[in-house]
Amino acid sequence: MGIDELAKTFTGGDIVYFFVKAFSLVFSIMYFFYALVMVRQIQVMNKALSTERKNLFSLISIIQLLLAVFIILLAVFFV
């Protein structure tokens, strides 16, 4: 693939679409890793501290992780 063919591929809105897609994928994957770390921190916190709401904290962290997976799927298929 030469430079001319590459330039024809990314003319007009195609280059904007490419960068939006790339950034959405990168940031959604970063958010997934953040949510994964938060789940792990909540698990460690629940072992260290005994609270009445540890199930609620775990539920919220799992919901956040599922939301991150949903955002990745949106970024892959719909952006």
Backbone as a ProteinNet text record, in pm:
[ID]
protein_1_A
[PRIMARY]
MGIDELAKTFTGGDIVYFFVKAFSLVFSIMYFFYALVMVRQIQVMNKALSTERKNLFSLISIIQLLLAVFIILLAVFFV
[TERTIARY]
85.3	0	89.8	70.8	150.5	89	161.4	114.4	-8.9	-14.1	-131.6	-257.6	-246.1	-361.5	-402.7	-304.7	-333.9	-402.5	-357.7	-418.8	-562.3	-589	-725.6	-816.3	-759.1	-837.8	-883.2	-797.7	-827.5	-862.7	-939.2	-982	-1113.6	-1132.1	-1257.8	-1282.3	-1399.5	-1440	-1382.5	-1318.9	-1265.4	-1157.9	-1072.7	-965.4	-1023.8	-1126.9	-1192.4	-1256.7	-1322.9	-1385	-1279.8	-1166.1	-1058.9	-1008.7	-985.1	-934.8	-1039.5	-1165.5	-1271.6	-1280.7	-1275.3	-1281.1	-1159.5	-1041.5	-920.1	-921.8	-958.2	-961.2	-1070.1	-1184.8	-1291.2	-1250	-1182.4	-1134.9	-1029.3	-933.5	-826.2	-881.6	-967.6	-1018.7	-1115.7	-1191.4	-1280.9	-1202.1	-1093.5	-1008.5	-940.3	-898.7	-839.2	-942.2	-1066.6	-1172.1	-1198.1	-1189.6	-1206.5	-1099.8	-974.5	-867.8	-886.3	-933.5	-963.6	-1072.1	-1177.5	-1286.1	-1238.4	-1150.6	-1095	-1012.3	-933.7	-855	-947.8	-1054.8	-1149.1	-1216.2	-1250.9	-1309.7	-1211.8	-1087.3	-985.3	-965.8	-965.1	-949.4	-1068.4	-1187.1	-1306.2	-1297.6	-1248.9	-1232.6	-1132.9	-1021.8	-921.4	-977.2	-1050.6	-1110	-1210.5	-1291.2	-1390.7	-1326.5	-1208.8	-1137.9	-1078.7	-1031.7	-965.1	-1064.7	-1176.9	-1275.9	-1406.4	-1466.3	-1595.5	-1704.3	-1780.8	-1889	-2019.1	-2128.3	-2259	-2285.5	-2219	-2247.1	-2144.3	-2070.4	-1968.5	-2030.1	-2150	-2217.5	-2258	-2298.1	-2333.8	-2212.1	-2100.2	-1976.9	-1934.8	-1944.9	-1909.9	-2003.4	-2131.1	-2228.8	-2201.2	-2172.5	-2143.5	-2017.8	-1916	-1793.4	-1816.1	-1897.6	-1929.4	-2012.3	-2105.7	-2184.9	-2094.1	-1996.7	-1902.6	-1820.2	-1779.8	-1704	-1789.8	-1915.5	-2005.4	-2031.5	-2041	-2056.9	-1935.4	-1817.4	-1695.1	-1693.3	-1737.3	-1744.5	-1845.8	-1958.9	-2060.6	-2006.9	-1930.9	-1872.9	-1771.3	-1693.6	-1598.9	-1676	-1783.2	-1862.9	-1923.6	-1969.9	-2020.9	-1912.5	-1793.7	-1684	-1642.6	-1650.4	-1609	-1713.7	-1840.4	-1942.6	-2020.1	-2027.5	-2116.4	-2048.8	-1925.1	-1860.3	-1793.7
-117.1	0	123.4	203.6	324.2	440.2	549.5	669.9	726.1	715.2	764.6	687.7	556.8	476.5	504.9	524.5	557.2	692.9	788.1	921.2	915.2	833.6	819.3	752.7	664.1	595	690.7	782.5	871.7	1012.7	1025.9	1158.1	1194.2	1319.8	1368.6	1322	1263	1221.7	1088.8	1016.8	885.7	897	997.3	1012.9	1050.7	1132.6	1169.6	1046.1	964.7	841.9	748.5	736.4	650.3	694.3	823.8	872.8	862.7	887.2	872.7	727.3	636.5	493.9	451.5	496.4	459.2	512.2	639	696.6	632.7	604.5	541.9	402.3	329	196.1	204.3	294.1	306.6	348.2	447.8	495.7	397.2	324.5	225	108.9	70.6	-35.3	13	139.1	195	197	230.8	231.1	89.1	-10.1	-148.5	-188.1	-152.8	-185.5	-111.4	12.3	87.2	15.6	-27.9	-96.8	-230.3	-297.5	-423.4	-401.9	-295.8	-262.7	-226.8	-156.4	-120.1	-243.1	-340.4	-464.9	-533	-538.7	-603.1	-525.8	-394.5	-315	-333	-344.1	-366.9	-503.8	-603.8	-736.8	-732.7	-664.5	-653.5	-574.6	-467.7	-387.1	-468.8	-549.1	-630.1	-735.3	-784.7	-879.4	-809.2	-685.9	-614.1	-552.6	-503.1	-436.4	-514.2	-525.6	-593	-487.1	-467.7	-370.2	-438.5	-372.4	-425.5	-409.7	-316.4	-284.5	-341	-442.1	-494.5	-558	-614.1	-669.6	-560.1	-446	-332.7	-280	-269.6	-224.1	-319.7	-448.4	-548.7	-540.7	-522.5	-511.6	-391.2	-278.6	-157.5	-175.9	-239.5	-259.6	-357.1	-459.2	-553.1	-483.3	-399.1	-323.2	-231.9	-171.1	-84.7	-165.2	-284.5	-370.5	-412.6	-446	-481.1	-361.3	-244.6	-122.6	-99.2	-127	-111.3	-208.4	-331.6	-428.4	-381.6	-329.9	-277.5	-160.4	-73.4	41.2	-5.5	-108.1	-162.6	-218	-290.9	-345.6	-234.4	-128.9	-14.6	48.5	61.3	122.5	36.2	-93.9	-182.3	-186.7	-197.7	-224.3	-102.7	5.1	114.1	248	264.8	394.3	392.4
0	0	0	-99.6	-111.5	-36.6	-36.6	32.4	-36.8	-169.6	-242	-203.9	-194.2	-154.8	-11.1	74.2	213.4	224	145.2	146	95.1	-4.9	-55.8	47.1	127	228.5	337.4	378	488.6	442.9	339.7	296.2	363.2	387.3	442.4	583.9	606.3	739.3	783.7	692.3	729.9	836.5	826.9	925.3	1061.5	1062.1	1187.2	1249.9	1168.6	1217.5	1275.7	1209	1256.9	1394.1	1412.5	1540.6	1651	1618.6	1719	1762.9	1667.3	1698.5	1782.8	1743.9	1816.6	1959.3	1976.7	2110.5	2196	2138.3	2216.9	2261.9	2176.8	2216.8	2326	2309.1	2407.5	2543.4	2545.3	2673.1	2737	2657.6	2716.4	2775.5	2712.7	2768.4	2895.5	2897.7	3019.9	3133.7	3102	3203.3	3254.1	3165.3	3207.5	3309.2	3282.4	3376.9	3509.1	3502.9	3624.8	3705.2	3638.7	3707.3	3764.4	3693	3741.8	3869	3870.6	3989.9	4105.6	4077.3	4183	4242.6	4158.9	4210.1	4304.2	4263.6	4347.9	4479.4	4473.5	4594.8	4689.3	4634	4716.7	4784.1	4711.6	4771.7	4887.7	4868.1	4974.7	5092.8	5063.4	5169.5	5249.3	5179.8	5250.6	5339.5	5301.3	5387.4	5509.3	5489.8	5598.4	5696.3	5645	5728.1	5726.8	5840.5	5849.1	5863.3	5758	5760.4	5719.7	5752.6	5715	5565.6	5502.2	5362.4	5265.2	5306.4	5215.9	5092.6	5104.7	4986.7	4889.5	4942.5	4857.1	4782.3	4851.1	4785.9	4675.7	4702.7	4601.9	4482.3	4508.8	4400.4	4312	4372.5	4296	4211.7	4265.6	4187.5	4071.6	4093	3984.9	3876.5	3916.5	3819	3737.2	3802.6	3731.8	3631.8	3668.1	3577	3457.7	3481.6	3371.2	3280	3339.3	3259.9	3171.7	3223.7	3144.3	3026.6	3049.4	2938.8	2834.8	2879.7	2788.8	2706.2	2768.2	2696.5	2592.8	2625.2	2526.5	2407.3	2433.2	2323.6	2239	2304	2227.9	2140.7	2197	2121.8	2002.9	2018.6	1910.2	1799.8	1836.3	1735.7	1686.4	1765.1	1726	1702.1	1736.4	1713.3	1578.8
[MASK]
+++++++++++++++++++++++++++++++++++++++++++++++++++++++++++++++++++++++++++++++

